Amino acid sequence: MEVARIIGGRELHGEVWVSGSKNACLPILVACLLTEEECIIENVPNLSDIRLILDILRNVGVNIEYIDTHTLKVCAAAINPHAPYDAVKKMRASVCLMGAFLGRIGRSSVSLPGGCIIGQRPIDLHIKGFKKLGCTVEMKNGYLEVDGSNMVGSRIFLGGRYGSTVTGTANVLMAALGAQGVTIIESAAYEPEIVDLCLFLRRQGAIIGGIGTSMLTIEGRHKLHGCRYRVIGDRVEAGTFICAALMTRGRITIRGNAQNVSSAVYDKLEEIGADVRELEDGTIVADGTKQNLRSTEIITLPYPGFPTDLQAQFCALLSCVDGISVVSERIYPTRFMHIPELNRMGASIMLEESHAIIHGSSSRKLTGAQLMASDLRASAALYLAGLCAENETLIHRIYHLDRGYENFDEKLRSLGANIERTTETDLERCELN
Ligand code: EPU
């Protein structure tokens, strides 16, 4: 297994391009199942999660060709609506195969993925939506068997305990495309990634109203066709580079069409006194060179609120900022696995239920340590901490990071970071010598 070795303390300067958004690209690739015609998808990030979904799609009969590293030709001429456990267990996003199978052929048999480190992640709202469309849903031997042969458009409220659901909205939206008549989804998620999916579906010929709002109107049973589509830039990657500039006191210009970094994030950056500007063409300039940052309070919420996928990175940032900050998780109340690791580097963060109370300091330096990555965004937070820490940081289980950040080491090195990958075996060998 690979381990990241970071020698911290270097200011990061220069220009970096963010990749296509993983969370937009995953459902878009799945939505290619909705037509038997060929779709060309551009700006596909080269990530292990994307390779996993492509394997799953191949497994159900989809033909996939790489035109180049970031452009795919996807053709689902004939498909088998059955996704087995072995294919699905590695990635939760594969649950949105259900909606695409229902939208295309009115039935679906998809194994439910297992547990997830960042929280329970149930799919009760997805099931509620399918049932409202008139599907019968049955759990059999770990598979969710859904029969949607008589789906009829309906009014569906998709809000839950934690607000709207991103993948649930994608799922019910795609299923509704196969229903007779009009479906209205209320309390729909409208994260930029859902908007991107809707725009892709529209390009395929779907008739969807209310895109970018919490109420989507979907006209079912219009035949969809192939198309060419470019996935949006990754706003979480952009947010991570903003934190990297601020934490290392460098200056980073971020390109790649990531202008979907939400106002909630800019608002917090302004509140802490950070110099981060978005130019008219969508380029972001994050300048940490002359800063004197202040603490703040952050609450993660569904869009347009502060994104949970930047919570860990901001915990790392705020631990280097003078004053007490409070970060509250309202999407995944237990998504704090990075906190004990940050504390091992000298941060002072207390967890109280779903709140992280951060006693930040700009003068007390974090110190390098051996750390364990637990999930994608936690890994990013540990990287950020390692980049500004004194001495060497070793991050184990770094495959979590590779699920969602394309060439992250290389991009950071191009900005001046001192990072390399080694392996557990090499580390053990060094210890023995
Ligand atoms: N929820 C329910 N019932 C449901 C569905 C969701 O209670 O039927 C709860 C979840 O447990 C959670 C909240 O609602 O507490 C929001 O979950 P949502 O369904 O919106 O999350 P998701 O679609 O499974 C996507 C992203 C996540 C991101 C969340 C929130 C993808 C592939 N994943 O997950 O991204 O954190 O939305 O914005 O798009 C990541 O990239 O690191 C990541 C975890």
Boltz pocket constraint, residues with backbone or C-beta under 6 A from the ligand:
constraints:
  - pocket:
      binder: B
      contacts: [[A, 22], [A, 23], [A, 24], [A, 26], [A, 92], [A, 93], [A, 118], [A, 119], [A, 120], [A, 121], [A, 122], [A, 123], [A, 124], [A, 125], [A, 126], [A, 127], [A, 160], [A, 161], [A, 162], [A, 163], [A, 164], [A, 165], [A, 166], [A, 167], [A, 168], [A, 189], [A, 193], [A, 308], [A, 309], [A, 330], [A, 331], [A, 332], [A, 376], [A, 377], [A, 404]]
      max_distance: 6.0
